[in-house]
């Protein structure tokens, strides 16, 4: 929100800006968990046994969890309030900018004029 606010306020005609973004889920780290596979006596792999232990790796003199992937936020909608919010060109620019930054559809972005 703060970064979007900083960027938007630099657009000509926008002026003072406040941004609120609603999020379904924030950033999450997905770590690698220990997975062990049993080997049958005939040399074939059988069902896997799942341990809920996170795999740790050595980094210098400490251990840290092994990161599989970062799950990025899922945004629901945004409200942008700014001095130039009554100008249709400003509203269009801000809607397009927010859509580009977050992937929120235009239907879920509101741009309004800030009261004085």
Residue pairs with C-beta under 8 A, 6 or more apart in sequence:
1 19
1 20
1 21
2 19
4 19
4 21
4 78
4 80
4 97
4 98
4 101
5 17
5 18
5 19
7 97
7 101
8 14
8 17
8 19
8 80
8 82
8 94
8 97
9 15
9 16
9 17
9 82
11 90
11 93
11 94
11 97
13 84
13 87
13 89
13 90
14 82
14 83
14 84
14 90
14 93
14 94
15 82
15 83
15 84
15 114
16 82
16 83
16 114
17 80
17 81
17 82
17 83
17 114
18 80
18 81
18 82
18 114
19 78
19 79
19 80
19 81
20 78
20 79
21 75
21 77
21 78
21 102
21 104
22 75
22 76
22 77
22 78
23 73
23 74
23 75
23 76
24 73
24 74
24 75
24 76
25 71
25 73
25 74
26 73
27 70
27 71
27 72
27 73
28 70
28 71
29 65
29 67
29 70
29 71
30 67
30 68
30 69
30 70
30 71
31 54
31 55
31 65
31 66
31 67
31 68
32 54
32 55
32 65
32 66
32 67
32 68
33 50
33 51
33 52
33 53
33 54
33 55
34 50
34 51
34 52
34 53
34 54
34 55
35 48
35 49
35 50
35 51
36 48
36 49
36 50
36 51
37 45
37 46
37 47
37 48
37 49
38 45
38 46
38 47
38 48
38 49
39 45
39 46
40 46
54 65
54 66
55 65
55 66
56 63
56 64
56 65
56 66
57 63
57 64
57 65
57 66
75 102
75 103
75 104
76 104
76 108
77 104
77 108
77 109
77 110
78 98
78 102
78 104
78 108
78 109
78 110
79 109
79 110
79 111
79 112
80 94
80 98
80 109
80 110
80 111
80 112
81 111
81 112
81 113
81 114
82 90
82 94
82 111
82 112
82 113
82 114
83 113
83 114
84 90
84 113
85 91
85 94
85 111
85 112
85 113
85 114
86 113
90 111
91 111
94 109
94 111
95 106
95 109
95 111
96 106
98 104
98 109
99 105
99 106
99 109
